[in-house]
Amino acid sequence: MPFETTTQRPVEASGVGLHSGVSVKIRVLPAPPSTGIVFIRTDLDGFRIPASWRYVQKVSYATSLMRQGVLISTTEHLLSTFYSMGIDNAFIEIDNLEVPILDGSGKVFVEMLNAAGLKQYRKRRKYLRIRREVEVESNGKRIKIVPDDQFRLTCDVFFPHPLVGRQQFDMEVTPENYARELAPARTFGFEYELAQMRDMGLIRGASLDNAVCFDRENILNPDGLRFPDECVRHKALDLIGDLALVGKPLLGHVIAEKAGHAMHFALVNRIMNDPTLFEIVTHDQLSEKAAVALVS
């Protein structure tokens, strides 16, 4: 897509926060060119927090943004969807501290954006193109990004459960691929971890309506899985949401092995603090093959 975008009309959704359990409503509004994605806390006099790596505060069980002590938590599913569906600019009004979990996936956010419609500006979109390989590794987990003319993901996860085990997923990220292959994949957890997480003040809003839950042998959700490899697909969804914090469409191939939010952000931080690792290019500066792929 050669030009910057926003939404055509306002759309909204409401639900509960996965970790806080609070009731929350969001409203997505069109924004001018070069705005980026900006959260607006309507319960705090319209306080604004840009969706930027500069404001990342917590990256343990979710990715949270903080500016001047004001928090927006669990941003990854929403940002993943905006990023993958090609929305460059939007205001997100939110009346509490956590983005609603909805059904635990990006599916409802895709439906919202489809209902909102897409508007193109005449301002040329700028891409962040990776120039050389960057890798972060710790305790058998690793993530790296290598140069590529498209935005591509390869994710590898392992969980010692008979319905999960080792799963791998590879995809070029386009709006169509994302909506079909990643957006429906839900957040997930294991029954034996629930008590400890609640003791930590987490998952107060979790239920089988917004998360996949496994016991030692089976899945507790009556309708089962949406994909046989739903776990790795959701991890890929999360990864995109964290990468979105670079603030520009990425051109590179991200390869993640057993990585989570903290490692995702470590990669983003490494990239954004070393300008020699990337270059900013417009659609006109891409190779003919890459330009055609990004438009189609």
Residue pairs with C-beta under 8 A, 6 or more apart in sequence:
1 86
1 120
1 125
1 283
1 294
1 295
2 124
2 125
2 282
2 283
2 284
2 291
2 294
2 295
3 120
3 121
3 122
3 123
3 124
3 125
3 283
4 33
4 34
4 88
4 89
4 120
4 121
4 123
4 124
4 125
5 86
5 87
5 88
5 89
5 118
5 119
5 120
5 121
5 125
6 30
6 31
6 32
6 33
6 35
6 87
6 88
6 89
6 90
6 118
6 119
6 121
7 28
7 29
7 30
7 87
7 90
7 113
7 116
7 117
7 118
7 119
8 30
8 116
8 117
8 118
8 119
9 30
9 116
9 117
10 27
10 28
10 29
10 30
10 116
11 27
11 28
11 112
11 113
11 115
11 116
12 25
12 26
12 27
12 28
12 112
13 25
13 26
13 100
13 102
13 108
13 109
13 112
14 23
14 24
14 25
14 26
14 100
15 23
15 24
15 100
15 101
15 102
15 210
16 22
16 23
16 24
16 100
16 101
16 205
16 210
17 24
17 73
17 74
17 96
17 97
17 98
17 99
17 100
17 101
17 204
17 205
18 62
18 74
18 98
18 101
18 104
18 187
18 203
18 205
18 206
18 210
18 211
19 61
19 62
19 73
19 74
19 98
19 201
19 202
19 203
19 204
19 205
20 73
20 96
20 97
20 98
20 204
20 205
21 204
21 205
22 96
22 97
22 98
22 205
23 96
24 94
24 95
24 96
24 97
24 98
24 99
24 100
25 94
25 95
25 96
25 100
26 78
26 92
26 93
26 94
26 95
26 99
26 100
27 92
27 93
27 94
28 90
28 91
28 92
28 93
28 112
28 113
28 116
29 90
29 91
29 92
29 93
30 89
30 90
30 91
30 119
31 38
31 89
31 90
31 91
32 89
33 88
33 89
33 121
33 123
34 89
34 123
35 89
35 90
35 91
36 50
36 51
36 52
36 88
36 89
36 247
37 50
37 51
37 79
37 82
37 87
37 89
37 90
37 92
37 244
38 48
38 49
38 50
38 51
38 90
38 91
38 92
39 48
39 49
39 50
39 51
39 65
39 72
39 75
39 92
39 94
40 46
40 47
40 48
40 91
40 92
40 93
40 94
41 47
41 48
41 49
41 70
41 72
41 94
41 95
41 97
42 93
42 94
42 95
43 95
43 96
44 70
47 67
47 68
47 70
48 67
49 55
49 65
49 66
49 67
49 70
49 72
50 67
51 65
51 75
51 79
51 244
51 245
51 247
52 65
52 245
52 247
53 245
53 246
53 247
53 265
53 268
53 269
53 272
55 65
55 66
55 67
56 63
56 64
56 65
56 245
56 265
56 268
57 64
57 65
57 66
57 71
58 64
58 66
58 73
59 242
59 261
59 262
59 264
59 265
60 261
60 262
61 197
61 202
61 261
62 73
62 74
62 75
62 76
62 261
63 74
63 75
63 76
63 241
63 242
63 245
63 261
63 264
63 265
64 71
64 72
64 73
64 74
64 75
65 71
65 72
65 75
66 72
71 97
72 94
72 97
72 98
72 99
73 97
73 98
73 99
74 98
74 99
74 101
75 99
75 241
76 237
76 238
76 241
76 242
76 261
77 99
77 101
77 102
77 105
77 106
77 109
77 187
77 237
77 238
77 241
78 92
78 99
78 106
78 109
78 241
79 240
79 241
79 242
79 244
79 245
80 106
80 182
80 237
80 238
80 239
80 240
80 241
80 244
81 106
81 109
81 110
81 113
81 178
81 183
81 241
82 90
82 109
82 113
82 244
83 240
83 241
83 243
83 244
83 249
84 106
84 173
84 174
84 175
84 178
84 179
84 182
84 183
84 240
85 110
85 113
85 175
85 178
85 179
86 118
86 175
86 249
87 113
87 118
88 125
88 249
89 121
101 187
101 205
101 206
101 210
101 211
102 108
102 109
102 210
103 186
103 209
103 210
104 186
104 187
104 209
104 210
104 211
104 212
105 183
105 184
105 185
105 186
105 187
105 226
105 234
105 237
106 178
106 182
106 183
106 184
106 185
106 237
107 183
107 184
109 183
110 178
110 179
110 183
124 282
124 283
124 284
125 249
125 282
125 283
126 248
126 280
126 281
126 282
127 248
127 249
127 250
127 251
127 280
127 281
127 282
127 283
127 286
128 246
128 247
128 248
128 249
128 250
128 251
128 271
128 278
128 279
128 280
129 147
129 250
129 251
129 252
129 278
129 279
129 280
129 281
130 145
130 146
130 147
130 148
130 250
130 251
130 252
130 271
130 277
130 278
131 147
131 276
131 277
131 278
131 279
132 147
132 276
132 277
133 144
133 145
133 146
133 147
134 144
134 145
134 267
134 270
134 271
134 274
134 277
135 142
135 143
135 144
136 142
136 143
136 144
136 263
136 266
136 267
136 270
137 143
138 263
140 258
141 257
141 258
141 259
141 260
141 263
142 256
142 257
142 258
142 259
142 263
143 254
143 255
143 256
143 257
143 259
143 263
143 264
143 266
143 267
144 254
144 255
144 267
145 250
145 252
145 253
145 254
145 255
145 267
145 271
146 252
146 253
146 255
147 251
147 252
147 253
148 251
148 252
148 253
149 251
149 286
149 287
149 289
149 290
149 293
150 172
150 173
150 251
150 253
150 290
150 293
150 294
151 172
151 173
151 249
151 250
151 251
151 252
151 254
152 170
152 171
152 172
152 173
152 252
152 253
152 254
153 169
153 170
153 171
153 173
153 236
153 239
153 240
153 253
153 254
153 255
153 256
154 168
154 169
154 170
154 253
154 254
154 255
154 256
155 168
155 169
155 170
155 232
155 235
155 236
155 239
155 256
156 166
156 167
156 168
156 232
156 256
156 257
156 258
157 164
157 166
157 167
157 168
157 231
157 232
157 235
157 258
158 164
158 165
158 166
158 167
158 258
159 165
159 190
159 231
161 190
161 214
161 216
162 217
163 214
163 218
163 219
163 225
164 214
164 231
167 229
167 231
167 232
168 232
169 229
169 232
169 233
169 236
171 177
171 181
171 182
171 236
173 240
178 240
181 233
182 233
182 234
182 236
182 237
182 240
183 237
184 226
184 227
185 226
185 227
185 230
185 231
185 233
185 234
185 236
185 237
186 210
186 211
186 212
186 226
186 230
186 234
187 210
187 211
187 212
187 234
188 211
188 212
188 213
188 214
188 230
188 231
188 234
189 197
189 203
189 206
189 211
189 212
189 213
189 214
190 213
190 214
190 215
191 213
191 214
191 215
191 216
191 220
192 215
192 216
194 203
194 206
194 213
197 203
198 204
203 211
208 220
208 221
208 222
212 219
212 221
212 225
212 230
212 231
213 219
213 220
213 221
214 220
219 225
227 233
235 256
235 259
236 256
238 260
238 261
238 264
239 254
239 256
239 259
239 264
242 261
242 264
242 265
242 268
243 250
243 254
243 264
243 267
243 268
245 265
245 268
246 268
246 271
246 272
248 280
251 281
251 286
251 290
254 267
256 263
256 264
270 277
271 277
271 278
283 291
283 294
283 295
284 291
286 294
